[in-house]
């Protein structure tokens, strides 16, 4: 089990630049493996470069991002699920509860703090995502994959518009603070609700 977890976390532990380079190669129009597989399946789609198509670039970047972060999230959730009390679950089953009720009563209260923290982590991690997107598309094509961090870098280091770059940075910081505030508000409300029980 330990070896399996170690192998599962490889995508998350891999350097984002290396992951972006590999996926950019796999999505290449001429020698990419994705288009090669589509041709073998006689599918008349995807013969152009995925990352040069405004409609396909964002899904490609999102797929790469999910591929990299999904293993870590899965391991964290699996660890949280292993902390669920078997006694509470068995008691709910003996009372005739269905699967949804068992999840609501026995599983969700245990994993709720972990899910909330993981959601906060993934959200902030996504807001500051730069290296993978920059290597794959540099925010293009036609701004299809441009994020706040890409916009900040472009304004500050390419266009040399430091004032606008600072404004974009403040917007990103404000969003991160709001998300963090919502997380703490949610966790405190949940703890108070559980304390009343």
N, C-alpha and C positions, 0 to 999 in steps of 0.2 A: 504493500500500500504506500509506503514511504517513497519507493522508487517511482511509482506511478504518479504521485503528487509532484515529485521533482521534475519528471518529464512533462507533466501538464503545464507547469509554470515556466517552461522554456520560452514560449512566445512572449510572456510578460517580461522576463528577464533579458531578452534579446535587445540590443541597442536599437532605438527607434530608427536611426539612420540606416542601419543594416536592413531592418525590416522594410523600410520604405524603398530602398534600392532593389531588394529582391522582388517586391510586389510590382514596382514600376517595370522591371524586366519581364515579369510574368504577364503583365497587361499590355506589353508592347504589341503594336499592330502586325509587325513583320515576323518576329520570332517568339512572341509571347505564348506561353503554354495555354492560357485561357482561350485564345482564338484558335489555337491548334485543336483543342478538344472540341470546340464548337464546330469546326470544319469536319472533324471525324464523325460528329453526330448529325451532319448535314443540316445544321441550323444556319439560316441566312441572317444572323445578327452578330454584332461584335467584331466585324472584320476590320473596322477602323481602330485607331488607338483609343482605348477607353479613357485615358487621362487627357486627351485632346478634345473630347466631346463634352460640351457643357452639361448634357443630360446624364452622362455616365460617370463623369469625374467624381462628383460628390458621393454617389453610391459606392464607387470603388474605394474612396478614402474612408468612408464609414465602415465598409466591410473589413478593411485592413485594421482600422482602429478596434473594432469589435473583436477581431481575431486575436489581437494582442492583449486586450484587457479581459476577455472572457475567462481564460483559465484562472487568473488570479481571483476574480470575483467568484468563480465556482468553488475554488478551494476555501475561500472565506465563508461562503454560505454553507458548504459541507461541514466545516468545523462548527458553525453555529447550530446546524441541524443535529449534530452528534451530542449537543448539550441539552437536547429536549428530553424531559423526564419521561421514561417509559411507563412509570407508574401512573402518571396523569393520563397518558395516552390510553393505557389499558383500562383505566377507570372509565374514561369517556366511551370506550368501545363497549364495556359491560353495561353502560347506561343506555345503549342503543343509539349512540350518536353516529351520524353519517360522516363521510370523509371530510366534508367542508366544515362541519361542526367541530370535528377533532382538530382540524388545522386551526380553526379560530380560537379554540379554548386551550389546546395543549401546545401547538407548534408556534403560532404567530407571536404570542407574548414573549416567548423565549428568544426568537430570532429577530424581533422587531428592532432592538437597539443596533444590532449588527447590520441589518438592512439599511437603517437610516444613516449610519456612519459610512457604509459602503456607497450609498447614493451621494452623500456629501463629497466623498473622496473622488468618485468618478466625475461628478459635475465640475469640481474645481480642476481636476486633472484635464478634463476636456477643454475648459476655458483657457488654460495655459498651454495647450497643445500647439507646438510650432514645428519642431524638427521633422516629424513625419510628413506633415502637409507641405512644408517648404521643399523637401527633397522630391516629393512626388509631383506636385503641381505648381508650387510657388504661388498658391492662391488662385490660379487660373483653372480652366480657361474662362475668360471674360468674367472673372471674379466668382466663379461657381463654387470654389472651395475656400474663399477668403473668410477668415475669422478675425476676431478682434486683435489677436496677437500678430497675425499676418499683416493686418492693417496698420498696427502700431509700428512694426518693423519697416514696412514700406514707407510710411510717412516720415519716420525718424531717420532711417539710415539710407534710404534710396532717394526720396524727394527732399530730404533735409528740412522738413517742415516740423521742427521740434515742438512748437506750440500745439499743433494739431495732434502730434504723436502723444504729447502729455495728456491732452484731453481724452484721447482714445484709451490711454492707460488708466485714467481716472474712472472711465466708464466700466472697464473691466474690473477694477478694484471694487467699485460700488456693487457690481453684480455679485462678486465673490462674497462681499460682506453681507449682502441681503440673503444669499443662499445659506451662509453660515448662521445668520440670525434665525432664519426659518428652521434650521436644524436644531438649534438649542431650544427654541420655543416649542418645537414639536416634542423633543425628548423630555423637557420639563413637564409639559402637559400630560404626556404619557405616564411619567413617573407619579404625578399627582393622582391620575385616574387609577393607577394600579394600587396606590397607597390607600385610596378610599375603599377598595375591595377587601 
